[in-house]
């Protein structure tokens, strides 16, 4: 497949404009007040670690309406119904896309899900500014995503990571290659390393990306394989390389019966393993 221009710079340019507009509407002090009104974050990392410690399949089930590579994934979009179906099927955690322009998500979707579903919830967005962290806590996020590729400055990456932890949110640090992994491992106390199997230029997914990079990650970290995980056999392949946690979006969102699909991924993969 020929290389395409990465969409990430376009996303980040728009995100900077979006943040500037939000600052005009709500001051950071207002967000800090809203954040303080939230209850304590639920243990996102803890929920994953409990499953992984027992070599059980831990799935972060994603609520995602659309993606830049696949377009609209779900026309009849009911996030609360989706969240409940994931919870009943055995998901460990949820991931909610909140980017508006490229993924058709929003903060209110996460807020709604968080209020009515007990699973710890990740805010999936492109975090590049401290303002967004207070916004994340204000809408109830238990965990935020930091994409190393979106944060080329180490000082910025470290500052955002430290502020998120100061706000008691867990942090999923996402990498695509060995250089990004090296930067991620410099973060003090980092627990969750997400390996995105999707090539940012070709949009192809390759599970070998997770297998190769996971071998370089210390055993005290939780490795989460992301993208391109569609079948119990995919999970079995990754589990054979000591990867037991997975973030799954499109395979669930496009399934005719999401609950049945999630149960299949969980139960068949556990049977294969044992």
C-alpha positions as CSV (number, residue, x, y, z in Angstrom):
1,X,0.0,0.0,0.0
2,X,1.5,3.4,-0.9
3,X,2.4,5.8,1.8
4,X,-0.1,8.6,2.5
5,X,0.4,11.9,4.2
6,X,-0.1,11.5,7.9
7,X,-3.4,13.1,9.1
8,X,-1.9,13.8,12.5
9,X,-0.5,17.3,11.7
10,X,-3.9,18.3,10.4
11,X,-5.6,17.0,13.5
12,X,-3.2,18.8,15.8
13,X,-3.5,22.1,13.9
14,X,-7.3,21.9,14.3
15,X,-7.0,20.9,18.0
16,X,-4.9,24.0,18.7
17,X,-7.7,26.2,17.2
18,X,-10.3,24.3,19.1
19,X,-8.5,24.9,22.4
20,X,-8.1,28.6,21.7
21,X,-11.9,28.9,21.1
22,X,-12.7,27.0,24.3
23,X,-10.5,29.3,26.3
24,X,-12.6,32.1,25.1
25,X,-15.7,30.5,26.4
26,X,-14.5,28.9,29.6
27,X,-11.5,30.0,31.7
28,X,-9.1,27.4,33.0
29,X,-10.1,28.5,36.5
30,X,-13.8,27.6,35.8
31,X,-12.7,24.2,34.6
32,X,-10.6,23.7,37.7
33,X,-13.7,24.4,39.8
34,X,-15.7,21.8,37.8
35,X,-12.9,19.3,38.1
36,X,-12.9,19.7,41.9
37,X,-16.6,18.9,42.0
38,X,-16.0,15.5,40.5
39,X,-15.7,12.4,42.7
40,X,-12.4,10.5,42.8
41,X,-11.4,8.8,39.6
42,X,-12.1,5.1,39.2
43,X,-9.1,2.9,39.1
44,X,-8.5,2.5,35.3
45,X,-5.0,1.1,35.7
46,X,-6.1,-1.0,38.6
47,X,-8.9,-2.7,36.7
48,X,-6.5,-3.7,33.9
49,X,-3.7,-4.9,36.3
50,X,-6.1,-7.1,38.2
51,X,-7.0,-9.0,35.0
52,X,-3.5,-9.0,33.6
53,X,-2.0,-10.3,36.9
54,X,-4.1,-13.4,36.4
55,X,-3.3,-13.7,32.7
56,X,-6.9,-13.0,31.9
57,X,-8.0,-11.1,28.8
58,X,-8.5,-7.4,29.6
59,X,-10.4,-5.4,27.0
60,X,-10.9,-1.7,26.9
61,X,-14.0,-1.5,24.8
62,X,-14.3,1.7,22.7
63,X,-17.2,3.9,21.9
64,X,-16.4,5.5,18.6
65,X,-18.8,6.9,16.1
66,X,-16.4,7.5,13.2
67,X,-12.7,7.5,12.2
68,X,-10.6,9.3,9.6
69,X,-9.6,6.1,7.9
70,X,-13.0,4.3,7.9
71,X,-15.5,7.2,8.0
72,X,-18.8,6.7,9.8
73,X,-18.8,3.4,11.8
74,X,-22.2,3.7,13.4
75,X,-25.2,5.6,12.1
76,X,-27.6,4.6,14.9
77,X,-25.3,5.8,17.7
78,X,-26.5,5.4,21.3
79,X,-23.5,5.7,23.5
80,X,-25.2,4.8,26.7
81,X,-26.7,1.6,25.2
82,X,-23.3,0.7,23.8
83,X,-21.6,1.3,27.2
84,X,-24.1,-0.9,29.0
85,X,-23.7,-3.7,26.4
86,X,-19.9,-3.6,26.9
87,X,-20.2,-3.7,30.7
88,X,-22.6,-6.6,30.6
89,X,-20.4,-8.5,28.2
90,X,-17.3,-8.3,30.5
91,X,-15.2,-5.3,29.4
92,X,-12.6,-4.2,32.0
93,X,-12.8,-0.5,31.0
94,X,-14.3,1.8,28.4
95,X,-12.7,4.2,26.0
96,X,-14.7,7.2,24.7
97,X,-13.7,9.2,21.6
98,X,-14.3,12.9,22.4
99,X,-12.7,14.5,19.3
100,X,-15.4,16.3,17.4
101,X,-14.1,17.0,13.9
102,X,-12.4,13.8,13.0
103,X,-14.2,11.2,15.2
104,X,-17.6,12.8,15.7
105,X,-17.3,12.5,19.4
106,X,-17.7,15.0,22.3
107,X,-17.1,15.6,26.0
108,X,-20.8,15.3,26.8
109,X,-20.8,11.8,25.5
110,X,-18.1,10.8,28.0
111,X,-19.9,12.7,30.8
112,X,-23.1,10.8,30.0
113,X,-21.4,7.4,29.9
114,X,-19.4,8.1,33.1
115,X,-22.5,9.0,35.0
116,X,-24.5,6.0,34.0
117,X,-21.9,3.2,33.7
118,X,-19.6,2.1,36.5
119,X,-16.6,1.0,34.3
120,X,-13.5,3.2,34.5
121,X,-13.3,5.3,31.4
122,X,-10.5,6.6,29.2
123,X,-10.9,9.9,27.3
124,X,-9.6,9.2,23.8
125,X,-8.5,12.5,22.3
126,X,-5.4,14.4,21.3
127,X,-4.2,16.0,24.5
128,X,-1.6,18.8,23.8
129,X,-2.5,21.4,26.4
130,X,-2.9,21.6,30.2
131,X,-6.3,23.2,29.6
132,X,-7.5,19.9,28.2
133,X,-6.5,18.0,31.4
134,X,-8.8,20.1,33.6
135,X,-11.5,19.6,31.0
136,X,-10.9,15.8,31.1
137,X,-11.3,15.7,34.9
138,X,-14.3,18.1,34.7
139,X,-16.2,15.6,32.5
140,X,-15.2,12.7,34.7
141,X,-12.4,11.0,32.8
142,X,-10.6,8.4,34.9
143,X,-7.7,8.1,32.4
144,X,-6.4,10.2,29.6
145,X,-4.4,9.3,26.5
146,X,-1.1,10.9,25.7
147,X,0.1,10.2,22.2
148,X,3.9,10.4,22.0
149,X,3.8,11.1,18.3
150,X,1.6,14.2,19.0
151,X,4.0,15.5,21.6
152,X,7.5,15.9,20.1
153,X,8.8,18.0,22.9
154,X,9.9,15.9,25.9
155,X,9.3,18.7,28.4
156,X,5.7,19.1,27.2
157,X,5.1,15.3,27.3
158,X,6.5,15.1,30.9
159,X,4.6,18.2,32.1
160,X,1.2,16.9,30.8
161,X,1.9,13.4,32.2
162,X,2.8,14.9,35.6
163,X,-0.3,17.2,35.7
164,X,-2.6,14.4,34.8
165,X,-1.2,12.3,37.7
166,X,-1.5,15.3,40.0
167,X,-5.2,15.3,39.1
168,X,-5.3,11.6,40.1
169,X,-6.1,10.5,36.6
170,X,-4.3,7.4,35.1
171,X,-2.4,7.9,31.9
172,X,-2.3,5.6,28.8
173,X,0.9,6.6,26.9
174,X,0.6,5.6,23.3
175,X,3.6,4.7,21.1
176,X,4.1,3.5,17.5
177,X,7.9,2.7,17.4
178,X,11.0,2.1,19.4
179,X,12.0,5.8,19.6
180,X,8.6,6.7,21.0
181,X,8.9,3.8,23.5
182,X,12.2,5.2,24.7
183,X,10.6,8.5,25.4
184,X,7.6,7.0,27.1
185,X,9.7,4.9,29.5
186,X,11.4,8.1,30.8
187,X,8.1,9.2,32.3
188,X,8.3,8.8,36.1
189,X,6.1,5.9,37.3
190,X,4.5,5.2,33.9
191,X,2.3,2.2,34.2
192,X,0.3,1.9,31.0
193,X,2.0,1.6,27.6
194,X,-0.3,1.4,24.6
195,X,1.2,0.1,21.3
196,X,-0.8,1.3,18.3
197,X,-0.5,-1.2,15.5
198,X,-1.8,1.3,12.9
199,X,0.9,2.8,10.7
200,X,0.2,6.6,10.8
201,X,1.0,6.9,7.1
202,X,-0.4,3.8,5.4
203,X,-3.2,3.2,7.9
204,X,-2.4,-0.5,7.7
205,X,-2.4,-2.4,11.0
206,X,0.2,-5.0,11.9
207,X,0.1,-7.0,15.1
208,X,3.8,-7.6,14.8
209,X,4.3,-4.0,15.9
210,X,3.0,-4.9,19.4
211,X,4.9,-8.1,19.5
212,X,8.2,-6.4,18.6
213,X,7.8,-3.5,21.0
214,X,6.4,-5.4,23.9
215,X,9.6,-7.4,24.1
216,X,11.4,-4.2,25.0
217,X,9.0,-3.1,27.8
218,X,9.8,-3.9,31.4
219,X,7.6,-6.5,33.0
220,X,6.2,-4.1,35.6
221,X,4.3,-2.1,32.9
222,X,0.9,-3.0,31.5
223,X,1.2,-3.4,27.7
224,X,-2.0,-2.6,25.8
225,X,-2.2,-3.5,22.2
226,X,-4.3,-1.1,20.1
227,X,-5.8,-1.4,16.6
228,X,-6.3,-4.3,14.2
229,X,-7.6,-6.7,16.8
230,X,-10.6,-8.5,15.3
231,X,-10.7,-12.1,16.4
232,X,-9.9,-14.4,19.3
233,X,-7.0,-15.7,17.2
234,X,-5.6,-12.2,17.1
235,X,-5.8,-12.1,20.9
236,X,-4.2,-15.5,21.2
237,X,-1.3,-14.5,19.0
238,X,-0.6,-11.4,21.2
239,X,-1.1,-13.4,24.5
240,X,1.6,-15.9,23.4
241,X,3.9,-12.9,23.6
242,X,2.7,-11.9,27.1
243,X,0.3,-9.2,26.0
244,X,-3.0,-9.6,27.8
245,X,-4.7,-6.1,27.5
246,X,-6.3,-4.7,24.4
247,X,-8.1,-1.6,23.2
248,X,-10.7,-2.6,20.7
249,X,-12.9,-0.2,18.8
250,X,-13.8,-0.8,15.2
251,X,-14.3,-4.6,15.5
252,X,-16.9,-3.9,18.2
253,X,-18.5,-0.8,16.8
254,X,-19.1,-2.4,13.4
255,X,-20.4,-5.7,14.8
256,X,-24.0,-6.6,14.3
257,X,-24.2,-7.6,18.0
258,X,-21.5,-5.8,20.0
259,X,-22.2,-7.7,23.2
260,X,-21.9,-11.0,21.4
261,X,-18.7,-9.9,19.7
262,X,-17.1,-8.8,22.9
263,X,-18.1,-12.1,24.7
264,X,-16.6,-14.0,21.8
265,X,-13.3,-12.1,22.0
266,X,-13.2,-12.6,25.8
267,X,-14.4,-16.2,26.2
268,X,-12.8,-17.8,23.1
269,X,-9.5,-16.2,23.7
270,X,-9.5,-17.4,27.3
271,X,-10.4,-20.9,26.3
272,X,-7.6,-20.9,23.7
273,X,-5.2,-19.8,26.3
274,X,-6.1,-22.5,28.8
